[in-house]
Amino acid sequence: MQSTPQVIKVGVYVSPPFVVKEGGGYSGMAIELWQKVAAELAIVSKYEEFQNDAELVEAVANGTVHAAVTNLSVTKSRAQNIDFTQPWFDAGLRVMVHSDTRISLMDIISDLRDAGHLRNFAWIAVAILVATVLMTAFDRKFDPEFHQRWRDGLADNFFHVTSLATKGEAERKNLFGWVGRIGQGLWLLGSLAVIAYVASAITSVMTASHIANQINSVADLQRKIVGVLSGSAAEDYMKASKIRTMPFNHIAEAADALVRREVSAIVGDNPVLEYFSHIRPHLPLDVVGSTFHPQKYGFAFTAGSPLTKPASLSIIGLQESGEIEKLRIRYFGFKP
């Protein structure tokens, strides 16, 4: 243990509840734990804030700062460039989604188009217009009591055609006896087929859209845009899984994008997502599914730093004494 205090530059990344910015200083579980370690090692910390994990890791690797303090996941790729301490927190990834899963009108229209139904609906509309014109010409020729003005005749027959096409019923004068009745019956059968097709198309698309919009786990994220924290282990995992991502520097920014539906979900560290959801109950956000891709948090030092082993021994001692568990309970109040 050093007797003379050593001043070192410590990089931090704000990630509540592990690192919380308060005025000109920092607090949080990781900060408090680091302060206990630093006190034991006679270290005086000069903090420097970074915007994401990637920038923080790079700064530690090139010696811009001597240590990294945040909920930094221990990964093989990072360990090739920096030294990690004994892990002090077990975590993993989870999925955060919008709690309102209702489908918008634009989503339904888009899905109808993708399924080819809009094109068929357009042909039905054209057929209705053509039938209106033909029926009007027919009535003007064979029905002496029919409207003499095209405008009135078209309006009347447009109502009859759309009534048949949408409700399967309409009142029209029969000009040709039994032959006319057969014709009206055939028209009615065709109208019922149109009604059945339109109803089934909309129902099937809405059902498929509802199923597609449901996200219950990471398995439901294919072909969706997922929000991640820039430079995080979650971003690396999503990219390795061939899932499209949109990076953000902080969880609050990602949550805002999810509320605005700019992303379909957020994948991030489970304690960070659960804590954010816990302190922002007014936001329409839910954390769903079980934890996947387990990971551990550790502090990091520049490769070859003489502080790595003493810091690890200090962390082990704090684990054995129950101090780390006390910090976890105080900051979370629930099992993350």
N, C-alpha and C positions, 0 to 999 in steps of 0.2 A: 504494500500500500504506500502511495506517495505521501510524503509529509508536506511538500510545498505544492500549493495549488497550481494546476496546469490549465491554462486557457486554451480551449480548442473551439473551432468553428463547427457548429452543429446545424445541419440542414434539416428543415421540417417541412412537412406537407400537411396542410390543414385538412383533417378528415375526422369530423366529430363522430363518436365521443373520444377518439384517441388523441387528436390534436385539435384544440379549439382556440381560435384567435380572440383575445380579449384586450381591446385597446392596443397598447404597444407590446403586450406580452402574450404568452401562450399557456394554456392549461389543457387538461384532458388526461385520460388514463395513461397513454404512452409518455406524456410529459412528466407526470408524477412518478411513474416508474423510473424514467431516465434520471430524474432528480435524485432519487434514492440511490441509484447506481453511481451517479456522478459524485454524490456526497461521500460514498464509501471509497471512491477512487481519487478523491481530492481533485475533481475536475470542475472548472468554471466554464460554463457554456456561453458561447456567443452565437445566438440563433440567426439563421438566414432562411427565409421562406422561399419555397419553390412551388410552381404552379401545378405540377403533376409528378407522379412517381418516376417517370422516365427522366425528367430533368434532375430530380433528386439523386437517382442512382448514378447518372452520368457525372454529376458534381462530386459524388463520393469517389467514383472510380478514377477521376483525373486529379483528385486532391484539392479541388476548389474548397470543399469542406472536409472535415476529418471524420464526421459521423452523420448518420441518418437516423432521425427519430420520427416515426409515424407507424401506422399499421402496415409495415412493409413485408410482403409475402416473400418467404424464402423459396427461391426457384433455382434450378440448375444454371440457367443462362445468367442470372445475376451473380450467383456464387462463383462463376468463372472470372468475374471482374472485381468483386468486392468481397470482404470478409463479413460473415454473419455471426452474431452471438448465439448463445443458447436460445431457442425459441421460447417465448413467454405467453403465447396465446394461440389456441387452436381455433381455426375458422374454416371457411369454405365459401362456395358461391351459391347464390340463390337468385330467383327471378322476381322482379317487381313489375306489376301490371296496373293498368287503369281499372278501377273498380266498376266503372260503368261500361258494360259490354254491349250496350244497345247498338244496332246497326243504323248508320245514317242513310238518308235517301240517296245521296250521291254514291255510297258504297253499293247499294242495290242496283242502281242504274249501271254502274261500272261492271258489276258482275253479270248483269243481263247482257251487256254488250260483249263481254268476254265469252259468254256461253253461246253467242250467236242469236239470242232471242230478240234483241232490238231490231235486227235486220228483218226477222219474221214479222215483228210488230209493225214495222214500216210497210211491209207488203200488205198486211191486213188493213192498214189505214188507207193505202192506195186502192185496195179492193172496195172498201166502203165508199170512197169518193166516186169511183167508177160506177158502182152499183147505184149510187144516188143519182148520177147524171142519166144513166140508162133508164132507171125507173121513172124519172121525171119525164124523159122523152116519151116513154111508153104511155104514161098516164095522160100526157097532153094529146096523144094521138087517139087513144081508145076510150078515155073517160070524158064525156062532154061536161061533166060537173067539176072537173079538175081546175086548179088555178090557171088563169090565162097568162099570168106573169111568171117568167122563169124564176125570179128571185123567190117568190112565195112558194112555187112548186119545189124548188131545190131545198128550201128550208124545211118544208113539210116532210119530204122524203128522206132528208138527212136524219131527221128525228126518228122516222120509222126504221131506217137501216141500222142506226146506232142502237136503237132499242132492241132490235132483233139480235144484233151482234153482242150486246152486253147483258141483256136480260132474257133473251130467248122468246120475247113476246112483243107484239105490236098489232094495232088494229088497222087493217087495210080492206078496202072494198074488193070483193071477188067478182071479176068481170067475165070469167070463163067457166063457171059452173064447176063440175067435178075435176076438169083439167086444171083449173085454177087452184082448187084445193090441194091437188097433188103437188103442184108447183110450190104452194105456200108451205106444205109439209116438208118438201125437200130443202127449201130455204131455212126452215126452222131447224132441221137436223144439222145443216151446215153451221148455223149460228151456234147451236149447242156445242158443236165440236170446237169452234173458235173460243167459246167461253171456257171450255174444259182445258184447252191448250194454254190460254193466257193464265188461268188460275194455277195450273200445275207448274208452269214455268216460273211464275213469281214465287210460289211456295217452295219449290225445290231450290231456287237460288237463295232465298232467305234462309232456308235451313242450312244449306252448304256454307253460306257466309257466317252464320252464327257459329257453326262448328269450327270454321277456319279461324274465326276471331277469338275463340277460346284458347287461352294460354294457361296451362296448368303446370308445365315443367319445361326444362330446356329442350325436350324433344319436340315441342310445339313451335319452335322458333325458326324453323327452316322457311326460307323465302320471306322473311320479315326483316325489318331494320331494327337493330337492337342498340340501345344506348349503353355505353361503357365509359369508365373513367380512363382518360388518356394515359397510356403507358402502364396500365395495371395488368395484373395477372388475368383478370377477367377478359380484357381486350385480347391478350395473347391466346386464351382458350377459345374465344369466339372465332378468331381468325383461323385457328387450327381446325375448327369445326366447320369451316367454310360458310359461316353466317355473316351477313352484312352488318357492319357496325357503324355507329356514329359516336365519335369520341367527345367527351366533355371533361373539363378540368375539375369540376366539383359536383358532388351528388345533387346539390340544390339545382344546378343548371340542368342536369339530366332529368330530374323530376319535373321541372317546368316543361321540358320538351315532351315528356310523357303525358302530362296533363293536357297539353295542346295537341296531343296525338301526332307529333312529329316523328316519334318512334313508337314501335309496338310494345316494347318492354325494355326494362333495364336489367342487365346482369351485373352483379357486383358482389362484394364481400357481404356475407349474411349479417354480421353484426352491424355493419354500416347501414345496410338497407333497413334492418329491423329497428335500429335506433332512430333513423330518420322518420320512418313511418310512425314510430311511437311518439315522437315530439311534434309531428305535424298531422294530428288526427283529422284536421279539417280538409286535408287534400284527398281527392278520390283515388287513393293508391292502396294496393294490397301486395303483400309479399307472399308468393305462392310456391308450392312444390317443396320438396325436401332439399337439404343441402347436398351439393355435389362438388366434385373436384376439391377435396380437402386440402387445406394449406395451413401453414404456420407463420406467425409473425415473429420477426426478430429485429434487433437493432443492427445497423451495418457500419463498418469502418472501411477506410481505404485499405486495399490489399496489403498485407504485411504489417498492419498496425500493431504495436505492442499493447494496445488497449483492449483488443478483442478477447483474449483469454481472461484477464481480470474482470471485464464486464460480464462475461459468461458465468464466472464463478459467483459474482454478486447476484446475478439473476437466479441462479440455482439456489442460493441461500435464501433469497426472497420467496421463492416457490416453496421451499421446505418450511419456512416460518409461517406461511399462509398469508403473507402480505399481498401477493399478487391476486389471490382469490378475494381478499377484502376489497381491493381496488375494483375488481370485476363486478362484484356485487354492488358496490357503491355507484358505479357508473351505469350499470345496466338494470339492476333490480330484477332481472329475469335472465334466464339462460339463453344467450344469443345463439 
